[in-house]
Amino acid sequence: MAVRTPIYLDNHATTPLDPRVLEAMTPFLTEHCGNPSSKTHIFGWRAEEAVNLAREKVASLIHADAKDIVWTSGTTESINLALIGAARANRARGKHIVSCVTEHRAAIDTLVYLEREGFPITWLPVDDEGCVDPADVEKAIGDETFLISFMAANNEIGVIHPVPEIGKIAKEKGVLFHVDAAQACGKIPVDVEGMGIDLLSMSAHKVYGPKGVGALYIRSRNPHVRLEPILHGGGQEKGLRPGTLAVPNIVGMGRAFEIARLEITAEAARLQALRERLKEGLLNRVPTAVLNGHPVRRLPGNLNLSFPGLRSDALIPRIRDVAVSSGSACASSETAEPSYVIRSLGGGSDRALSSIRFGIGRFNTEEEIDFVIERVAAAVVGAR
Ligand SMILES: *Cc1c(COP(=O)(O)O)cnc(C)c1O
């Protein structure tokens, strides 16, 4: 059977909506029109009930208490609220923050903003496979440190960071721990209790939910984490994130996280098999290709390869019917800047300029992977 093109293989940038999610959302886009803040009629009550059910579904995936979930517009906003909110609310405890050079722009730019506001940041390096050493985290913590911020899994090279080890260090030192889990939720286990996480940022659209909705987990016990809001208004979400709730999107996020929780084990195994098939196929055909990131400690659907001597901005136009990316979509600039994540692995700018990220998702098939192997290998060999 011929595969349908173009093939979507950029599931780290965003994922298509699961039809089951759309089905859950549709009534809330039409007949169930209420505002959950309306307390005087059935429309408001029904909306509030749906929002609370979604809150429980999101909390369940990360082993949290539903009352510790605050709705936002996505991970970028969650990170801003977590980091800026914690910095402003915890000034008395200290001002120093520990983070990492391979964080997503959403975290880096928020931290750079805080740095200008007088909060010193320690930017920890990674090894040549993209991993951070928990011993470096421990060493970086001083008397002034109040916060550690790390991503659970990297959006470019898929590397899974030692979150439980870092969480343990944070607890021992009495430092708050924020985790950017945009790529991890629904792909690998996330457990805010077992992993010592105090703040956790999430998006729906990386997990087959709608774009423009996310959540922040804020621990309320052991310890009670205090944040200063960055938005001001109608008092929704305990005043931490005011504004009318995006009910259809929230319902969609709840359903997306519920599906992810129920299917995570089987889906991870299937994605990993597809990823290994793609990796073996491409390395067989193009033996000079180099793997970026850790061979096994990575997201099941992530493959990132560099094709030495062939710039990705020359390769990508030759594989028009396969949607992949060089570096990250999230930098969203037209400039051909080499990826700072690949550069941080060492190996010079050639490796960064020639890297391709393959993001395999729920709706990709084995036939599509075989097509991609042929297409990419032919383009690489043909370009030489
Ligand atoms: C996508 C992503 C973000 C930003 O999420 P938005 O939904 O665009 O706000 C942050 N961190 C990581 C690791 C991501 O993959």
The ligand as an SDF file (V2000), in Angstrom:
LIG
                    3D

 15 15  0  0  0  0  0  0  0  0999 V2000
    6.9580   22.8020   23.5310 C   0  0  0  0  0  0  0  0  0  0  0  0
    7.8180   23.0040   24.7130 C   0  0  0  0  0  0  0  0  0  0  0  0
    7.6980   24.1410   25.5340 C   0  0  0  0  0  0  0  0  0  0  0  0
    6.7400   25.2690   25.2190 C   0  0  0  0  0  0  0  0  0  0  0  0
    5.4200   24.8260   25.2030 O   0  0  0  0  0  0  0  0  0  0  0  0
    4.2660   25.7860   24.6330 P   0  0  0  0  0  0  0  0  0  0  0  0
    3.0800   24.9010   24.5740 O   0  0  0  0  0  0  0  0  0  0  0  0
    4.7360   26.2380   23.2800 O   0  0  0  0  0  0  0  0  0  0  0  0
    4.1330   26.9260   25.5550 O   0  0  0  0  0  0  0  0  0  0  0  0
    8.5280   24.2340   26.6340 C   0  0  0  0  0  0  0  0  0  0  0  0
    9.4010   23.2590   26.9400 N   0  0  0  0  0  0  0  0  0  0  0  0
    9.5490   22.1590   26.1850 C   0  0  0  0  0  0  0  0  0  0  0  0
   10.5230   21.1100   26.5910 C   0  0  0  0  0  0  0  0  0  0  0  0
    8.7660   21.9960   25.0420 C   0  0  0  0  0  0  0  0  0  0  0  0
    8.9300   20.9050   24.2910 O   0  0  0  0  0  0  0  0  0  0  0  0
  1  2  1  0
  2  3  1  0
  2 14  2  0
  3  4  1  0
  3 10  2  0
  4  5  1  0
  5  6  1  0
  6  7  2  0
  6  8  1  0
  6  9  1  0
 10 11  1  0
 11 12  2  0
 12 13  1  0
 12 14  1  0
 14 15  1  0
M  END
$$$$
